[in-house]
Structures are given as C-alpha cells and as structure tokens.
Amino acid sequence: MKVIRIKEGKERSLLRRHPWLFESALAKGGGDVGETVRVESGQGEFLAWAAFSPSSKIRARVWSFDEKQRIDAAFFTQRVNAAIRARTRFDIRSDGLRLVHGESDGLPGLIVDRYGDTLVAQFLSAGAERWKDVLADALLAETGLSRLYERSDASARGLEGLPEVSGWLRGEGPTGLVLREHDWRLGLDIAQGHKTGFYLDQRDSRKRFADYAQRLQFQRVLNCYCYTGGFSVAALAGGAAHVTSIDSSGPAIEQARANVALNGFETSRTEFLDADVNASLRRFVEEGRTFDAIVLDPPKFAPTVAHAERAARAYKDINRLAFKILEPGGVLFTYSCSGGISADLFYKIVASAGTDAGVDGYIHERMGGAPDHPMTINFPEGEYLKGLVVMRKG
C-alpha cells in the first residue's frame, strides 16, 4: 500500500473527518490514478484511506477514516447498500430519486440517480473511475435492476485528468423515459439532458410552487431557465391561469412543451420562448409586462469560489430585473446551484437586488435540495442548492 504524508498542521480537516485533501497539504508520496493510498500525518500517524488523484487540486478523496477498514469490493457494496437503505427513510414522492450523492454517502465522486427501472451514474473522480465495474455491479445487485447508463461527461472529469464518457454501462434500452413526480409526469432523455437527464434536486421546490399556485391563485407565471418545464407543469397543476416559460435551449423548450401536453394541460395556458433570459427580462421591464409569480432557477454561475464575484453580479442582475416585473403581493422563487456561492452570500445578493429595484419583500421560506441530495455534518459542501421564496410587499 502506497503512503502519502501531509504537512505539519494540515491534518486538522481530516481529524474533523472532512473527506478532501488538497494538493497544497501534501508533503510527500503519491500513487497511480484512483489508487487507494494510506494518508499519514507528518509524524507517521494514520489518518485515512483515500483515492489518489495526481491531476486534481483535490489530491486525495477519503474512503474511510478507519485504519482497520479494507478498501475492496465488499466495502463498496456495503456503502452502496447503506446509501440505498437511507433513501427508504426519506419522504420521496417520485419514482425518480438520487440513490448516491457522492461524499455525503461516503462515495466521493459517484452520483447515481434512479428513473423507474433505469439507473444513471456519473463517475466523476479518479477513485470512482478505478472502481467503476465493482460499483456498477453493486448498484445493480442492491437495486435488483439490469440497466445502468453512464453520464460521465461532466467537466469535473477533466479536473481529474479523465476523459468524458457516456453510454450504456450495463444493459441497454431507450434513453427517453417518463418519471412520476407527485401528481404529474415528466419526460426526460438520460442521454441528452443536463446532469443525469433531469433536476431531481428541485422535486420538493416544485411541489411547494404548485401549493403556492393553488393557494394564491396565480394568474401570470414566469418560469425562467425553465429547462424541461418542471416548474411550469407544477404551476399548471396548482391551477395557474397562464405560464410563460423561457430557456435558451431549443430541445429543452420542446421537451417542456411535451411535458405540458403529457399532463393534459391546454396549450392556451402556456407560452414558450426560446430566448435569452436576461434579454427577455429587460424587454419585459421596458414593455411594462408583469407577473404575480416568477421562478429563477439558473444554471451554475460559479462552479468554484474563484468565480463567486462574477457570478454574484449575474445573480444580482437577474433578481433585480425579476423584482421590477413582480407584482405587489407576487412571489419570487429564486435559486443558486453554484457551489462557489454560499447560502449567506446568496441571501445578501437577493437583498441587494431588491434594494436596487426599489422593492422590499417578505422572506417566506429558505429552500434547499430534496432530502435524497443530502448535506452532512462533516461535508457542508453538499449544500450546493440554495433558494428563497420572497413575497413582494405592497
């Protein structure tokens, strides 16, 4: 077993059981791509077993802090089983759910979503890649399924020195699927869609939006960055009179239109715009067009803290424009999925946007990802999705 030693004073995060060891903390030692190494303090004391990544700034990701633990096929089977069992304790009203959420489930770099009888996995770290076949077998054995599609085509693979890969890893079949979520159905394509094909992390937020639509009787809803129309369907299911959906992706707009039809809603209650959201918001301000409910669920503006300043300006701008076209008494559901933007910073950005727009509002709720996308005590970075529900005063 190869050994790496860390610099004096750099062991504190590992002693707190945080699973990342950065390049700057490494004193000496190394390993092959994804190889399990023994991590020791400067005095030679055992700290962890970790997967080594010679290309990444996160030079090692911890598998276990137990010196007696063997990192073998049985270890990964047990971790997969524990993650799946945890989901049985969550309140998940859908046949689409996240089964493994990386570090939060003790499997750094592994993301696994289930859509009905199909699994979709992302192997995003050197360690997960090295154990790919073992993990794939464990996932199918523990779920009793036979189909697993790989979507290891995220930019994070490049940071690990790994090529992008996608396609059937086990079994085969159509990639166009339909999942059940709450009282509606949503179509997706696991081969083409973002992430693993869909944003399962917003499941509970979509239900809350439907509840607000029913309670407040929304008349004019604007869904920005609508993707495949999850919030649009939720608004219509809640009884919204009319929903305008905007996205700059033509295929996403077509899927959103199909999802509205799939749930039996009249097309006269919808408008779909294949357009830039920022430009559309500015045009609505100029036209004096207003809405009594707005959803802002943009893509990741800040993947790391280094991008936070530029991203903060982008988040502030879209929120400022949204406040300008939000009716008094109207509701804004606004989100950030950027890991580089903390919850506190996001709340400050939204507050500043309201001030610049000359708008005040009641913060009704603070939102996060669905429970199958957990943040843990030892890994706060798991809280990547932040949201606010703001009702404009007036």
Sequence and secondary structure as in RCSB ss.txt:
>XXXX:A:sequence
MKVIRIKEGKERSLLRRHPWLFESALAKGGGDVGETVRVESGQGEFLAWAAFSPSSKIRARVWSFDEKQRIDAAF
FTQRVNAAIRARTRFDIRSDGLRLVHGESDGLPGLIVDRYGDTLVAQFLSAGAERWKDVLADALLAETGLSRLYE
RSDASARGLEGLPEVSGWLRGEGPTGLVLREHDWRLGLDIAQGHKTGFYLDQRDSRKRFADYAQRLQFQRVLNCY
CYTGGFSVAALAGGAAHVTSIDSSGPAIEQARANVALNGFETSRTEFLDADVNASLRRFVEEGRTFDAIVLDPPK
FAPTVAHAERAARAYKDINRLAFKILEPGGVLFTYSCSGGISADLFYKIVASAGTDAGVDGYIHERMGGAPDHPM
TINFPEGEYLKGLVVMRKG
>XXXX:A:secstr
 EEEEE TT  HHHHTT  EEEGGGEEEE  STT EEEEE TT  EEEEEEE TTSSEEEEEEES TT   SHHH
HHHHHHHHHHHHTTS   BSEEEEEEGGGGT TTEEEEEETTEEEEEE SHHHHHTHHHHHHHHHHHHT  EEEE
EE STHHHHTT   EEEEEES   SEEEEEETTEEEEEETTTSSTTSS GGGHHHHHHHHHHHHHHT SEEEEET
 TTTHHHHHHHHTT SEEEEEES HHHHHHHHHHHHHTT  GGGEEEEES HHHHHHHHHHHT  EEEEEE    
S SSGGGHHHHHHHHHHHHHHHHHTEEEEEEEEEEE  TTS HHHHHHHHHHHHHHHT  EEEEEEEE  TTS  
BTTBGGG   EEEEEEE  
